[in-house]
Amino acid sequence: MTFLSAWWVFFGALAFFTAIANLVRNIKGNHNGWEFLMFVSLSSGLLAMLSQYHMTGKWASAGDWSAIGDVAPHMGSMLTWIVIAGIFLNSVVVYLNKN
């Protein structure tokens, strides 16, 4: 699955785009189909994290330790904040649809 190593930006953007689109649809009063958008958002977020993991593994296999040393220390904190933001956005959608 080496094709995933270059797709982290696409999957990450898709995750946030679908979460925000779901939130906007919900605010406008359209409550149909929110489950599908939430599924796409959560799945894309997971694929973004998986592709970053594959990218780092590819660098390790190639022996590119300077790339790992530059990126890996910051990747953990970045992924933490991105996951928190994604959970928050999707939680707001669930809250709006349950009420």
N, C-alpha and C positions, 0 to 999 in steps of 0.2 A: 504494500500500500504506500509506495513512495510518492504517488501522485498527491497525497494529502499534505506533504511537507510544504508545499507552496501555496496552499489554499487557506491559510489561517485568516488572512485579511478578509477574503470573501465570506467565509463562514461567520466570522465575527460581525461583519457589517450586516449580513443577512439576519443574524440573531437579534441585533438591536433594531433593525428596520422593521422586522415583523412584530416585535414587542411594542414598538411605538405605534405602528399601524393598527395593531389590535387595541391599544389604548385610545387612539383617536376615533376609531370606529365605535368604541364603547361610549365615549363621551358624546358622540353625535347621536346616540340612541340605537345603533345597530348592534343587537346582542346575538345575532345569528352567526355561527361559524367561528366563534372565538376559540373553540377547542383546537381546531386545525391550526390556526395561527400560533397558538401557544405551543403546540407540538413542534411546529417548524422552528419557532424561536428557541426552545430548549434543545432540540436536536442539533440545530446549527451551532449553538454555544458549545455543546459537547464536541462536535466535530472540529470547531476552532481550537479547542484545547488539545484534542487528539492530534491535530495536524502540527501544532507547536511542539508537542512531544516527539513526533516523528522527525521534525526538522532538527531538533537537538540530537536525536539519535543518529541521524544521518551525518551530522557534524562529528559526533564521537566516532563513528565508523570510519570516517575519512581522516581522523586524527587532527581535526581542526580545533585544538584546545583553546586557541585565542578567541575564536568565535564563541565557544561555550563560556569562556571566562568573561567575555563582554556582555553576553545576553542572559545567561542563566540566573545570575544574582538578581536581576531586575524583573525577570519573567515571573517569579513567584509572587511578588507584591503586585505586579500589574494584573496577573490573573485573578488574584484575590479581589481586587477592587472591581474588575470587570464582572466576576461572578456575583458579587454583592449587588451591583447595579442591575444585572439581569434578573436576579431573584426578586429584587424590589419591584422592577417594572412588571414582571409577570404576577407578582403578588397583588399589585394594585388592580390588574385586570381581573384576577379571581375575585377580589373583594367587590369590585363594581358589578360583576356578573352574579354574585351570590345575593346581593341586596336589591 
